[in-house]
Amino acid sequence: MKMHERRSSDDIADSAAAGPIASDSAGQSFPNPIPSFAFNPLDSWTLAFQRGLLNADFAQKTVYEVGVGTGANVAFLLKECGAAKVYGSDVDSRLSTVAQELVSFRIPEKAHYFIPLHGSISLINSPEASTAACASDAIIACIPQAVDTDDHAVASFMEAHYPLAKSKPESRQADYQAHYYPFEQFRHYQFNRFGLGLNEALLDSIRRQAPQADIIVNLSGRAGKQRLLDMFRSYRYEPTVLHKAIVPQCSKTSIAYYAALETHLEQEGLSLESEFFMDSDGVQPISAREAERLRTTEPSATLYHSLYVMRARPEAIPSGDGN
């Protein structure tokens, strides 16, 4: 994830479409088949994220990617964005090696500027990760924003507010961990109810451990743009939009939780303000309930949602304030 530079929050660019499986947005191939347990680096999320990274000033900067995945963003940062050094870690201990192999394959002349942090590292919860974060100008991330529907509290909530949700959990794919996060583990975070608990935990951790760093994250608009802005500001960051895209909603990713949340908020006199659409231009909005109904009953329907690459710059912390 990444951030830096001031632009209007209305600065919008068109979404890039995913290319053939053999190469990514820069037309570069992979040394081995993409692991089934990794987030697909050819996905529209990755391509949109990289468009946003190009709008950030990373020349001669040190960057740390939380959730390094296959390493596609690391290679992009070093080759296309001019980053001086990139750290990378992942909760899946296998991926730091995968990333290292990809970077060495793509840009062997710059591979030594990538420092993979090995082992299972969630967010920046290890001494090595904390040291890397403190040494970085920016921390970037594209981490899960869908709650694990196997979670008992989530399942009960959906049953109460969206009874049309499937009674049995959908089959887990090999890359399940790259899409969903455990809701209960982040229950104490304010924005967890909007599917932002993992991202909020990252903000909290960075604010405490690396308050000098900018943060650039790839966030869906499924909970509404304003809530994304509010989350950053609650941690004393000033967010700006580096890139906005309208991307396909993955047909395998359940949005039943958002449908239930939409109903629940309406009962409280509030609105989810979700940004789901029937078209790739984002001019035909639909509710979260309608989006989930179409996803589950009309497999041929192509749905979309907004995606924001946001950079958040830390506001100065008043003297004596430890928060």
ZILINCOR-V298439 format. One record per backbone hydrogen bond with DSSP energy under -1.0 kcal/mol. CO is the residue of the C=O (numbers start at 1). NH is the residue of the N-H. Records with the same first field share a line. If there is no record, write none. Layout:
CO=NH  NH
This chain:
8=11
20=23
24=27
28=24
35=38
40=43
43=47
44=48
45=49
46=50
47=51
48=52
49=53
50=54
52=55
53=56
56=58
58=61
61=84  85
62=137  138
63=87
64=140
65=89
68=71
71=75
72=76
73=77
74=78
75=79
76=80  81
77=83
82=60
85=63
86=115
87=65
88=117
89=67  68
90=121
92=95
94=98
95=99
96=100
97=101
98=102
99=103
100=104
101=105
102=106
103=107
107=110
110=113
111=114
113=86
115=88
122=125
126=130
127=131
128=132
129=133
130=134
131=135
133=136
137=214
138=64
139=216
140=66
141=218
146=181
148=151
151=155
152=156
153=157
154=158
155=159
156=160
157=161
158=162
162=165
173=176
175=178
176=179  180
179=146
181=148
183=186
184=187
186=189
189=192
191=194  196
192=195
196=200
197=201
198=202
199=203
200=204
201=205
202=206
203=207
204=208
205=209
206=210
210=213
214=139
215=312
216=141
217=310
219=308
221=224  275
224=228
225=229
226=230
227=231
228=232
229=233
230=234
232=235  237
233=236
236=315
238=313
240=311
243=309
245=307
247=305
250=253
255=259
256=260
257=261
258=262
259=263
260=264
261=265
262=266
263=267
265=270
266=269
275=306
276=286
277=304
279=282
284=278
287=291
288=292
289=293
290=294
291=295
292=296
293=297
294=298
298=301
303=249
304=277
305=247
306=221
307=245
308=219
309=242  243
310=217
311=240
312=215
313=238
318=321
